[in-house]
């Protein structure tokens, strides 16, 4: 059984094979650990007041992988780990959000939701870290982000929400197109079309975008 693919193990696990579930975790623990490390570093958890270590994130990632098993459809031609990756990342981010007193930076959105103007301003202010950036850089980045949000407000709601998730505005993690398609329950071709239209429309609203 150890030589079976992720997809074959998932099929067995869907039929109640507990050993297959354990092997799926064993086969993909490297990816889970890498994802945990990436999130730990990107969210600067080592310097935060939250008592969260990498082991906590790994455990949540394992739960995310297990939650992906019953939903995976091997007939769609997607590899299991590609499908499970957003479940793993989101489980970790959800854990951090639950442990945090300020869940704004880790908020997830659905494709039919749009963030409010107040939330936009809070995210704009969040980039201003005077301990690591010059005042000039802070002002330039804040103004650029204001322009970007202003342009996002002018495109369709669904396209806006897609881009916010795809490029990490909602959880500070840039997601793959396949991962984004999975998150929003879209086919890969549909996600690609939405992204192409959204980017074309966004470029029209940003004169500095060459």
N, C-alpha and C positions, 0 to 999 in steps of 0.2 A: 504493500500500500504506500510505502514511503516514496516510491518512484512515480506515483500518480501525479498528474498535473493539478494545479489549483482548481481548475474547472471540474475535473473528475472528482476531486475530494469534496467540492462544494455540492455536487449532485448527490454524493453519498450522505453528506451531512444533512441535506434537505430531507433525506429519507430516515433520519434519526440515528445515523452512525456517529456516536460520540467520539470515537477514535479519529474519524475523519475531521471533526471539528478541531480536535487537539493538534492534528497534523497541519491543518491550515494555519493555526496560530504559530506553530513551530516553523513552518516554511516561510512565513512572512514577518517574523519577529524583527528581522533586520530592517525592513522597511518601516515598521512601527517605531523602532528605536530612532531611526534617522528622522522621521517626522516629529517625534517627541523632542529631539534635540533642536531641530529647526525652529519649532514653535517656542521652545524654552529660550532660545537665543533671541529670536525676533521680538518676542514680548518682554525681553529683559527680565525674566522671572527671577533670575539669580540675585538681582538688585532690588526687587520689589518687596513690599511688605507682606505679600502673600506667602504663606507657608506651603509652597508647591515645589516638588522636585521632579526630576525626569521620570522616576519610577511611577509617580502618580499619573503622569501623562501617558506613559506606556500602558498602564493598566486600563485607562479610559480608552486608549486606542485599540486594545484587545477587545474591549466590549463593543466598540464601533465596528470592528471587523466581524464579530459574531452576529451583530444586528444586520449586517449586509447579506449574510448567508441566505435567509429565507426569501429575500427580495431579488436575488440574482437570477437572471434568465440567460442561460448559456446559449440559447438559440439565437440571440440577437448579435452574436459575434464579438461581443466585448469581453476582454480578458477579465478574470475575476478581480485581480488586484487593481486594475484600472477603475472598475466599478466600486470597489470597496474603499479606495483611497479617500474620497470625500467623507465617507462615514467615519473613517479613522480620524481625519483631521477635525471634523466637526465635533466628534465626541470629546476630543482634547480641548477644543476651544470652548465648548459648552461647560466643561468642568472649570476652566479658568474663569469663565463668566460667572458661574455660580459662586465661586470663591471670592470674587471681586466685589467691592462696594460700588464700583463704577463699571457697569457692563456695556457702556456705549461703544467702546472700541471693538468689542467682540460681538456686536449685535448682528444677527443674520436676518435676511429679508426674504420674503417671497416675491415672485415675479410680478405680482399685482400690487405690491406695496411701494411707497415712495417715502424717503426720509424727509422730515420737516425742515424748514429753514433754520430753526433753532439748533437742531442736531447738526446741520451742515456747519454752522458757525462754531460749534463746540469742537468739531473735528478739525476745522481750520485753525482754531486757537491751539489745538493739541500739538501741532507741528512746531510751535514756537518754544524751543528749548534753549534758553540763553546760555546754558552751561556748555553747550557744544557748538553753537552756531553764532555767527556775527549778526548784529542788528540788521545789516543790509540784506543778508541772506534770508533772515526771517521774514522781512518785509516782502522780498521778491517771491518767496515760496507762498506766503499767505495770499498775495495778490493773484498769483498764478492759480492757486487752488480756488479762489473766489471766482475767477473767470471760468475755470473748468466746471464748477458746480452751476454757474450761471448758464453755461452751454448745455449741461445735462438737463437743466430745467426746461429747455426749449425743445428737447426731443421727446418722443413718446414715452409714456410711463413704463411700459413693459421693457422698452429698449434701455431706458435709464437704469431700471432695477437690475437688468441683466449685466450691464457694464459695471455697476457698483459691486456686484458679487464677483464677477469674473476677474476684476483687477484689484480685489482686496480692499475696497473702501469699507466693507462691512465687517471684516474680521482680520484685516492686516495680513492676509495670506492670498497671494495670487493663485487662482485656480486654473487648471487646464480646461480647454474647451470641452473635452469629454466629461470631466468632472463637473463642470457647470451644467452641461446637458443633463447629467444624472441628477444633480441637485434640483433642477427645475422640472424633472420628468419630461425632458424633450428628447427627440431623436438627435443624433449627431448632425444630420443634415439640416434639421430645423434650427438647431443652435447656431450652426455656421451661418445660415441665412440671416438670423436675427442679429448676429454679431456684425456681419458685413454691412447690413442696413444701418445699424446703430452707429458704427464707426464712420460711415459715409455722412450721416446726418450730423454727427458731432463735429466732424471736420468743417462742415459748412458754417457752424456757429463759432469756430475758433479761428480767427484770421491769422494768428501767429503760428498755427499748425501747418508746417510745410510738408 
